[in-house]
Amino acid sequence: MASVANGTSNGVTNGTSSPLKITKRAWNERGHADHGWLYTYHTFNFASYHSLNPYHESFGPLRVINEDRVEKGTGFGLHSHAEFLIWSYIVTGELEHRDSMGNLETLRRGDVQFTSAGTGIRHSEYNRNESRDNHFLQIWAKPSVRGLKPSYSTRHYPDEMKRDKLCRIMESVDRHGGEDGESSPIPLHADLSMDASILSPGNSVEHKIVAEGNRKVFVHVVMSGKKQPSTSGAKLQIGDMELGEGDGAYIEGAKGPGSVVIKSAGDAPAEFVLFDMNE
């Protein structure tokens, strides 16, 4: 695993002089499994992958980021969840979602499907497409309230909403404005906000910290293939830390009001997700 000492960079939050501690989560040091039907990387401890590094257990309420590729005509069978907030960010291909609440739909690029498992649900995720594999991010967070009634929602965020700007995907119920449109942020019971962006080479975006006080930020760069390109591809610059495809960054020392600037430093557009959380 990437050590804190060797993977740390100092940046600055705009508007303050507070240093940022940025620790890289290298793409090829994540947990990894190739099951044939499923090719996956785990940012955090998951299934048989277990790291003793406390960063890789959880970060704030963020507990799982799995970058999954599901082979055509295969998928996850019916299984149970409880007391987790779970969402799927579709990158390419199709993924059918079916659950014990009676929901059944096929998700495609731009779709984000969210389940608050609460007291318990069962669901399956299956790639019914016989000609194309699916690529998605499976994300879990720990809720701030236990015993919630299970709930489900799906929203759509087209590329135009993310191109060279930050698009709010998930928002804490305490900050959510009550919007219920097709592309409105999805409310969740955790002090967590998630943005997504597709940043063109040379362009920058500024993430404004969502709440006052000390915050944690995590950034993950979506992969274009099963391995990080060796010489080209998407890259991000945060402070003096460079991230390539599949890399992540644990960012500590962020404080609201303040901001974090992210620059696209590669030769291809960089798709990434950013999480702003309580400590």
N, C-alpha and C positions, 0 to 999 in steps of 0.2 A: 504494500500500500504506500501511497505517497506520504512521506513524513511531513509533519508540520514545519520542521526546520528547513527542509529542502524545497518545500512547495509553497512558500509564503512570500507575498509581495506587499508592498506598501502603496496605497493609493490615497486619494483625498476625496472626501465628500464635498461636493460643490457648496459654497456658502459657509463652510466651516473650515477649521484647520485640523479637524479630527482625523487621525490616520485610520485607514482601513487595513485590516489584516485579511489577506486573500490567500486561501489555501487551495491549491489545485487538486482536483479529483481526476486523475488521468484516465482516459477512455479504456486503456488496456490493463488498468489495475483494478477495475470494477470486478465484481463477481460475474462469472460468465458460464453459460451452459449451452450446449448444442444437442437438443433432443431429437433432431431430425425434423419433426413437425414444428418445433419451436426453437428459435435462435435468439438468445436473450442476454442482456447485460443488466446487472443489478448495481445501482449506485449505493444502496444501503443493504444491510444484512437481509437475506431473503432465502427461503427454502434451505438448501444445503450450504449456501455461502454464509460464512461467519467470519467477520474481521474483529479483532480485539481493539481496533482504533475506535474510540468513542464517536468520532465524527461520522463513522459509517453505520452507526446504530440508528440514529435519527438526528435531525437538525431542527430545533424548535419543534413545531408540530408535524413537520414533514417526515414521513416514515418510509415511503417507498417511491423510487423512480426506476421502473423497469423499462428498458428500451427493447421492445419485443417485435420479432418478425414471425408471423404465423403463416406456415405453408398453406398454399391453396388447398381447399377441401378438407381442412383440419381445424382444430380449435380446442378450447378449454371446455371440458364437460361440466355438467351441473355441479356446483360446489357452494359452500356456505360462507357467509361473512357476518360479523356483528361488531358494533362499536368502532367502525372505521368510516371515514369519508373516502370514497373511491371514485376516481374519474379516469376516462380514457380520452387521450388526445390523438386523433387519427392523423397520421402523416401521409400514408399512401394506401391504396387498396380498399377493401371492404371488410367490415366486421359486424356480424349479426349479434345483437344482444337480446337475450331472453331471460326473464326473471320471474320469481314467485309472486310478484305484485301484478302480473298480467301484462307486462310490457314486452313488446317484440318489435324490433326495428333493425334496419341495416344502416350502419354508420359509414361515412365516406370522408374524404379529406375535408378539413375545416370543421368537422363535427366534434363536439366535446360532449360525452355522455357522463352524467354524474349520478352516483347513488350514495345516499346517506344510509348506511346499513343499519344503524341504530340497534334495535333489539333483535334484529336478525333477518336476513334474506338469503335466498338461493338464486344463483344466476349462472348462465353459461355465455361464452363468447366464442363464436365460430366463424371461420372464413369460408363462406359458401361458394365463393368465386372459384371456379375450376381452372382458371387460367392465370391468376395473378396473386402473389403473396401479399399479405397485409403487414404494414409497419405502423406501430403505434406506441405511445408512451402510456404506461400504466402507472398511475400516481395514487398514493394513499397519504392521508393525513389523520392525525389523532384529533377527535372532536373535543371541544371544550366542555361539552355537556354529554353525559351518558344517559342511556335509556330513551333516546329519541325514537319517535315513530319513523319507520323506514320511509324514504321518499326517493323520487326519481325525476330527473329532468335532462333534456338534451337541447343544446343550443348550437348555432352554426356561425362560424367566424371565417368568412372568406379571406383569401390572401390579400385582397385590397385593404382590409381593415388592419393588416399587420405589416404591410410593406413600408419600410422606413419610418415606422412609428410603433409605439407600444400599444397593444390592444389588451384591455383588462378582460380576463377570462373568468377568474374566480374572485369573489370578494366576501369578506367576513360579513355576517348578518349585522354586525354592529356598525359597519360603514356603508352597507348596501343602501342604495337610494330607493329601492322598491320597484325598479324597472322590471318589466316582464316580457320584453320583446325577444324576437328570434335570435338576436345577437347581443342581448344585454348580458352583463356579468351574471354568473351563477352564484347565488348566496350559499354560504356554508357556515357551520357552527365551529369555527376556529379562527384565531387571530392570524389569518393568512390571506394574502392577495397574490394572485398569479397573473402575469402578463405574458404575451407572446409577441414575437416580432420576426419579420424577415428583412434583414438589414443588408442593403446593397453595399458592395465594396467601397470603402472610403467614407461611408456615411456613419453618423453617430446618433444615438438616442440618449436622453437623460431620464432616468427613473427617479422620480421624487418620492422620498420615503413617505409611507402612507400614514404614519402615526408618530406622535412625539415620543421622545425617549429612545432607549437603546433598542436596536432591531438587528435581526439576522437576515441576510439576503443569500439566496442560492441561485446560481445561473447554470443552465444545462444547454449545451449546443447539440442540436439534433443531427444525427448522422445521415449522410447521403447513401452510404453503402454499409457493408458488414464490418469494414475496417476503416480506420482513419486514413485518408490519403497521405502519402509520405511526403509529397512536395507541394501540393496545391490544395484546393478545396476551401471550404469556409473556415474563417478564423475570426475570433473576437479579441479585442484588447480592453482590459479593465485595469486601470492603473498601469503598472509595467508588467502585468501578467498576461500572457497570450494563451488563449484557449483554442484548440482545434476541434474538429467534429468528434462528438462523443465525450469530450471533456466537460467537467463541471467545475464550479468554484464555490467554496464555502467563504462567505464574506462576513466578517465580524467587525464591530466598531462603527457600524452605520448608526446614525442618530437622526431622528426627525426633530425639527425641519432640516432637511439636507437632501442630497441626491447622489446618485451613482451614474457616471457616464460610461457608456459602452460603445465601442467603435468596431466596425467591421473592417478587419485588417487582412482578409484573404483575397482570393481572386474569384470567389463565387459568393452569391448571397448566403448569409448566415441566418438560418432559422434557429431561434432559441426560445426557451421559457425562463421566466424570472419569478422567484418567490420572495416575498417580503413578509417577515414573520416576527412574532414576539419571541423573546428569549426563553 
